[in-house]
Amino acid sequence: MSDSTIEIAKEIIAPGQLRRFELPVSRLATKTLVSLPVTVVNGVEPGPKLWLSAAIHGDEINGVEIIAQVLGRINPQKLKGTIIAVSIVNVFGFIEQSRYLPDRRDLNRSFPGSESGSLASQLANLFMREIVDRSTHGIDLHTAAVHRVNLPQIRANLLDETTYRCAKAFGAPLMIHAKTISGSLRHAATKKGIPVLLYEAGEALRFDPLAIEVGIKGIMRVMNCLEMYQDDSITPAKSLKSSSSKWMRATCGGIFHLEVSLGEKVAKKQELGFITNAFGENRVSVKASVSGIVISYTQNPLVNQGDGIIHLAII
Protein backbone atom coordinates (compact mmCIF):
# COMPACT_ATOMS: atom_id res chain seq x y z
CA MET A 1 0.00 0.00 0.00
CA SER A 2 1.12 3.56 -0.66
CA ASP A 3 1.67 5.97 2.23
CA SER A 4 -1.68 7.67 1.47
CA THR A 5 -3.74 4.46 1.39
CA ILE A 6 -5.83 3.80 4.50
CA GLU A 7 -7.19 0.48 5.75
CA ILE A 8 -10.16 0.18 8.13
CA ALA A 9 -11.57 -3.24 9.05
CA LYS A 10 -9.88 -4.79 5.99
CA GLU A 11 -11.45 -2.14 3.72
CA ILE A 12 -8.71 -0.49 1.66
CA ILE A 13 -9.31 3.08 0.51
CA ALA A 14 -6.84 4.35 -2.08
CA PRO A 15 -5.93 8.04 -2.53
CA GLY A 16 -8.66 10.04 -4.25
CA GLN A 17 -11.45 7.62 -3.28
CA LEU A 18 -14.70 7.99 -1.34
CA ARG A 19 -15.87 4.67 0.12
CA ARG A 20 -18.89 3.71 2.19
CA PHE A 21 -19.00 0.47 4.15
CA GLU A 22 -20.34 -0.99 7.38
CA LEU A 23 -18.64 -2.22 10.54
CA PRO A 24 -20.67 -5.13 12.00
CA VAL A 25 -21.66 -4.64 15.64
CA SER A 26 -24.13 -7.38 16.59
CA ARG A 27 -27.27 -9.22 15.49
CA LEU A 28 -30.77 -8.63 16.80
CA ALA A 29 -33.03 -11.45 17.99
CA THR A 30 -34.32 -11.63 14.40
CA LYS A 31 -30.73 -12.23 13.18
CA THR A 32 -30.76 -8.79 11.53
CA LEU A 33 -27.22 -7.43 11.47
CA VAL A 34 -26.66 -4.01 13.06
CA SER A 35 -23.61 -2.16 11.74
CA LEU A 36 -21.85 1.18 11.99
CA PRO A 37 -22.14 3.15 8.73
CA VAL A 38 -18.68 4.49 7.82
CA THR A 39 -17.73 6.91 5.06
CA VAL A 40 -14.06 7.46 4.27
CA VAL A 41 -12.86 10.21 1.97
CA ASN A 42 -9.18 9.71 1.25
CA GLY A 43 -7.37 12.66 -0.30
CA VAL A 44 -4.89 12.53 -3.11
CA GLU A 45 -2.15 13.87 -0.84
CA PRO A 46 -1.20 12.82 2.71
CA GLY A 47 -2.32 14.98 5.62
CA PRO A 48 -4.27 14.89 8.88
CA LYS A 49 -6.84 12.16 9.47
CA LEU A 50 -9.99 13.79 10.85
CA TRP A 51 -12.80 11.71 12.30
CA LEU A 52 -16.35 13.08 12.41
CA SER A 53 -18.92 11.37 14.64
CA ALA A 54 -22.57 11.97 15.52
CA ALA A 55 -25.49 10.30 17.32
CA ILE A 56 -23.40 8.71 20.06
CA HIS A 57 -26.62 9.57 21.85
CA GLY A 58 -29.18 8.13 19.46
CA ASP A 59 -31.69 10.97 19.74
CA GLU A 60 -29.12 13.71 18.95
CA ILE A 61 -29.59 13.92 15.21
CA ASN A 62 -28.35 17.35 14.09
CA GLY A 63 -24.89 15.88 13.58
CA VAL A 64 -26.23 13.27 11.16
CA GLU A 65 -27.29 16.04 8.77
CA ILE A 66 -24.14 18.07 9.40
CA ILE A 67 -21.91 15.17 8.37
CA ALA A 68 -24.07 14.39 5.33
CA GLN A 69 -23.75 17.96 4.09
CA VAL A 70 -20.03 18.20 4.82
CA LEU A 71 -19.36 15.01 2.85
CA GLY A 72 -21.42 16.43 -0.02
CA ARG A 73 -19.06 19.41 -0.21
CA ILE A 74 -15.79 17.45 -0.37
CA ASN A 75 -14.00 16.66 -3.62
CA PRO A 76 -11.49 13.86 -2.85
CA GLN A 77 -9.23 15.20 -5.59
CA LYS A 78 -8.79 18.45 -3.63
CA LEU A 79 -8.43 16.89 -0.18
CA LYS A 80 -5.15 16.56 1.70
CA GLY A 81 -5.44 13.85 4.31
CA THR A 82 -8.47 11.75 5.22
CA ILE A 83 -11.97 12.21 6.58
CA ILE A 84 -13.35 9.25 8.54
CA ALA A 85 -17.05 9.86 9.18
CA VAL A 86 -19.45 7.83 11.33
CA SER A 87 -22.71 9.76 11.23
CA ILE A 88 -24.66 7.33 13.45
CA VAL A 89 -22.56 5.74 16.21
CA ASN A 90 -25.44 4.55 18.40
CA VAL A 91 -27.48 2.86 15.68
CA PHE A 92 -29.66 1.13 18.29
CA GLY A 93 -30.66 4.42 19.96
CA PHE A 94 -31.09 6.15 16.60
CA ILE A 95 -33.65 3.57 15.47
CA GLU A 96 -35.47 3.71 18.81
CA GLN A 97 -35.21 7.54 19.01
CA SER A 98 -33.51 7.09 22.36
CA ARG A 99 -30.39 8.52 23.96
CA TYR A 100 -29.38 5.10 25.22
CA LEU A 101 -28.54 1.60 24.08
CA PRO A 102 -31.08 -1.24 24.58
CA ASP A 103 -29.69 -2.00 28.05
CA ARG A 104 -30.12 1.69 29.03
CA ARG A 105 -26.38 2.28 29.10
CA ASP A 106 -25.00 5.64 27.98
CA LEU A 107 -22.49 4.90 25.20
CA ASN A 108 -20.65 8.14 25.96
CA ARG A 109 -19.79 6.84 29.43
CA SER A 110 -18.47 3.51 28.13
CA PHE A 111 -15.19 4.43 26.39
CA PRO A 112 -12.61 3.07 25.74
CA GLY A 113 -14.64 -0.12 26.15
CA SER A 114 -13.56 -3.74 25.83
CA GLU A 115 -14.04 -6.66 23.46
CA SER A 116 -15.88 -8.78 26.02
CA GLY A 117 -17.93 -6.32 28.10
CA SER A 118 -21.48 -5.03 27.69
CA LEU A 119 -22.89 -4.08 24.30
CA ALA A 120 -21.94 -0.45 25.04
CA SER A 121 -18.41 -1.50 25.97
CA GLN A 122 -17.99 -3.60 22.82
CA LEU A 123 -19.35 -0.81 20.59
CA ALA A 124 -17.02 1.72 22.23
CA ASN A 125 -14.08 -0.64 21.76
CA LEU A 126 -14.92 -1.11 18.08
CA PHE A 127 -15.09 2.66 17.52
CA MET A 128 -11.79 3.25 19.30
CA ARG A 129 -10.01 0.46 17.44
CA GLU A 130 -11.25 1.15 13.92
CA ILE A 131 -11.89 4.90 13.93
CA VAL A 132 -10.03 6.75 16.70
CA ASP A 133 -6.80 4.77 16.42
CA ARG A 134 -6.58 5.71 12.74
CA SER A 135 -7.19 9.43 13.33
CA THR A 136 -5.04 12.41 14.23
CA HIS A 137 -7.93 14.78 15.10
CA GLY A 138 -11.61 14.39 16.01
CA ILE A 139 -14.89 16.32 16.04
CA ASP A 140 -17.80 14.79 17.96
CA LEU A 141 -21.26 16.28 17.31
CA HIS A 142 -23.97 16.51 19.97
CA THR A 143 -27.18 18.34 20.90
CA ALA A 144 -28.80 19.11 24.23
CA ALA A 145 -30.55 16.29 26.06
CA VAL A 146 -34.30 15.84 25.63
CA HIS A 147 -36.43 18.86 26.73
CA ARG A 148 -33.41 21.20 26.54
CA VAL A 149 -31.88 23.32 23.79
CA ASN A 150 -28.24 24.45 23.41
CA LEU A 151 -26.66 27.50 21.84
CA PRO A 152 -24.10 26.34 19.22
CA GLN A 153 -20.88 25.95 21.19
CA ILE A 154 -17.56 24.13 21.23
CA ARG A 155 -16.44 22.36 24.38
CA ALA A 156 -12.78 21.44 24.44
CA ASN A 157 -9.50 21.55 26.34
CA LEU A 158 -8.61 25.13 25.49
CA LEU A 159 -5.33 24.82 27.42
CA ASP A 160 -3.98 22.51 24.72
CA GLU A 161 -2.46 24.61 21.93
CA THR A 162 -3.56 22.43 18.99
CA THR A 163 -7.07 21.94 20.34
CA TYR A 164 -7.45 25.66 21.03
CA ARG A 165 -6.32 26.52 17.49
CA CYS A 166 -8.98 24.20 16.05
CA ALA A 167 -11.65 25.50 18.45
CA LYS A 168 -10.94 29.08 17.38
CA ALA A 169 -11.02 28.08 13.73
CA PHE A 170 -14.40 26.34 14.14
CA GLY A 171 -15.93 29.73 14.85
CA ALA A 172 -18.98 28.73 16.94
CA PRO A 173 -20.60 31.63 18.82
CA LEU A 174 -18.95 30.33 22.00
CA MET A 175 -16.10 28.04 23.01
CA ILE A 176 -15.92 26.73 26.56
CA HIS A 177 -12.95 25.20 28.32
CA ALA A 178 -14.31 21.91 29.61
CA LYS A 179 -12.61 19.07 31.42
CA THR A 180 -13.11 15.61 29.95
CA ILE A 181 -15.53 13.23 31.64
CA SER A 182 -14.31 9.73 32.43
CA GLY A 183 -15.88 7.20 30.06
CA SER A 184 -16.56 9.74 27.33
CA LEU A 185 -15.21 9.45 23.80
CA ARG A 186 -13.38 12.76 24.20
CA HIS A 187 -11.69 11.54 27.39
CA ALA A 188 -10.55 8.27 25.79
CA ALA A 189 -9.28 9.96 22.62
CA THR A 190 -7.51 12.72 24.56
CA LYS A 191 -5.63 10.10 26.57
CA LYS A 192 -4.26 8.89 23.22
CA GLY A 193 -3.02 12.40 22.46
CA ILE A 194 -5.72 13.19 19.88
CA PRO A 195 -7.13 16.75 19.91
CA VAL A 196 -10.95 16.56 20.04
CA LEU A 197 -13.66 19.20 19.66
CA LEU A 198 -17.12 18.51 21.06
CA TYR A 199 -19.84 20.50 19.27
CA GLU A 200 -23.10 21.07 21.17
CA ALA A 201 -26.04 22.70 19.41
CA GLY A 202 -29.81 22.50 19.19
CA GLU A 203 -32.09 19.92 20.75
CA ALA A 204 -32.77 16.20 20.65
CA LEU A 205 -34.95 14.72 17.87
CA ARG A 206 -35.09 18.00 15.94
CA PHE A 207 -33.23 19.47 12.97
CA ASP A 208 -32.16 22.97 13.95
CA PRO A 209 -31.18 24.98 10.83
CA LEU A 210 -28.83 27.34 12.71
CA ALA A 211 -27.12 24.50 14.57
CA ILE A 212 -26.62 22.61 11.30
CA GLU A 213 -25.30 25.65 9.43
CA VAL A 214 -22.83 26.56 12.20
CA GLY A 215 -21.69 22.92 12.38
CA ILE A 216 -21.08 22.59 8.64
CA LYS A 217 -19.15 25.84 8.42
CA GLY A 218 -17.22 25.05 11.57
CA ILE A 219 -15.99 21.69 10.28
CA MET A 220 -14.99 23.26 6.97
CA ARG A 221 -13.05 25.96 8.83
CA VAL A 222 -11.22 23.34 10.90
CA MET A 223 -10.23 21.49 7.73
CA ASN A 224 -8.94 24.76 6.32
CA CYS A 225 -7.01 25.38 9.56
CA LEU A 226 -5.45 21.91 9.28
CA GLU A 227 -4.63 22.63 5.60
CA MET A 228 -6.81 19.71 4.53
CA TYR A 229 -9.33 21.52 2.35
CA GLN A 230 -9.87 25.03 1.07
CA ASP A 231 -13.45 26.27 0.62
CA ASP A 232 -13.42 29.96 -0.27
CA SER A 233 -17.18 30.26 0.34
CA ILE A 234 -16.64 29.74 4.09
CA THR A 235 -15.47 32.93 5.78
CA PRO A 236 -13.80 33.11 9.23
CA ALA A 237 -15.91 33.66 12.35
CA LYS A 238 -15.02 34.69 15.89
CA SER A 239 -15.92 32.90 19.11
CA LEU A 240 -16.37 34.23 22.60
CA LYS A 241 -14.30 32.29 25.12
CA SER A 242 -15.51 31.00 28.47
CA SER A 243 -13.60 29.19 31.18
CA SER A 244 -16.60 27.90 33.13
CA SER A 245 -20.39 27.74 33.28
CA LYS A 246 -23.11 27.46 35.89
CA TRP A 247 -26.67 26.13 36.02
CA MET A 248 -29.44 28.21 37.54
CA ARG A 249 -31.72 25.83 39.43
CA ALA A 250 -35.36 25.95 40.42
CA THR A 251 -35.81 26.87 44.06
CA CYS A 252 -39.30 25.37 44.06
CA GLY A 253 -41.52 23.21 41.91
CA GLY A 254 -44.08 24.71 39.55
CA ILE A 255 -44.54 26.21 36.08
CA PHE A 256 -41.45 27.97 34.72
CA HIS A 257 -41.84 31.09 32.57
CA LEU A 258 -38.68 31.91 30.58
CA GLU A 259 -37.79 35.57 29.94
CA VAL A 260 -34.41 35.27 28.13
CA SER A 261 -33.21 33.74 24.88
CA LEU A 262 -30.21 31.69 23.74
CA GLY A 263 -27.07 33.77 23.34
CA GLU A 264 -28.42 36.65 25.42
CA LYS A 265 -25.96 38.38 27.75
CA VAL A 266 -27.30 38.71 31.28
CA ALA A 267 -26.08 40.48 34.38
CA LYS A 268 -25.77 39.13 37.90
CA LYS A 269 -29.09 39.36 39.78
CA GLN A 270 -31.03 39.89 36.51
CA GLU A 271 -34.38 38.12 36.41
CA LEU A 272 -34.22 35.27 33.90
CA GLY A 273 -37.75 34.03 34.43
CA PHE A 274 -40.15 33.09 37.17
CA ILE A 275 -41.98 30.10 38.61
CA THR A 276 -45.65 30.00 39.54
CA ASN A 277 -48.08 27.34 40.62
CA ALA A 278 -50.50 25.89 38.06
CA PHE A 279 -52.92 28.78 38.66
CA GLY A 280 -50.32 31.48 37.91
CA GLU A 281 -50.02 32.38 41.59
CA ASN A 282 -47.14 32.54 44.10
CA ARG A 283 -44.61 33.99 41.65
CA VAL A 284 -40.98 33.14 42.49
CA SER A 285 -38.27 34.99 40.56
CA VAL A 286 -35.35 33.12 38.99
CA LYS A 287 -32.28 35.38 38.99
CA ALA A 288 -28.78 35.02 37.61
CA SER A 289 -26.22 34.28 40.31
CA VAL A 290 -23.44 35.29 37.89
CA SER A 291 -23.05 37.45 34.80
CA GLY A 292 -22.82 35.46 31.58
CA ILE A 293 -24.40 34.25 28.36
CA VAL A 294 -27.42 31.97 28.12
CA ILE A 295 -26.16 28.75 26.50
CA SER A 296 -28.98 26.35 27.38
CA TYR A 297 -32.37 26.15 29.03
CA THR A 298 -35.17 23.71 29.68
CA GLN A 299 -38.05 23.68 27.22
CA ASN A 300 -40.36 21.85 29.60
CA PRO A 301 -42.17 24.44 31.74
CA LEU A 302 -42.99 21.88 34.44
CA VAL A 303 -40.07 21.98 36.89
CA ASN A 304 -39.22 20.43 40.22
CA GLN A 305 -37.15 21.92 43.01
CA GLY A 306 -33.45 21.60 42.16
CA ASP A 307 -33.92 21.17 38.39
CA GLY A 308 -31.32 22.84 36.20
CA ILE A 309 -33.40 25.31 34.17
CA ILE A 310 -30.96 27.86 32.66
CA HIS A 311 -27.27 27.34 31.88
CA LEU A 312 -24.96 30.37 31.82
CA ALA A 313 -21.44 30.54 30.41
CA ILE A 314 -19.27 32.87 32.44
CA ILE A 315 -17.33 35.27 30.23
Secondary structure by P-SEA (a helix, b strand, c coil): ccccccccccccccccbbbbbbbbcccccccbbbbbbbbbbbcccccbbbbbbccccccccaaaaaaaaaaaacccccccbbbbbbcccaaaaaaaccccccccccccccccccccccaaaaaaaaaaaccccccccbbbbbcccccbbbccccccccccaaaaaaaaaaccccccccccccccaaaaaaaabbbbbbbbbcccccccaaaaaaaaaaaaaaaaaacccccccbbbbbbbbbccbbbbbbccccbbbbcccccccccccccccccccccccbbbbbbbcccccccccccccccccccccbbbbcc
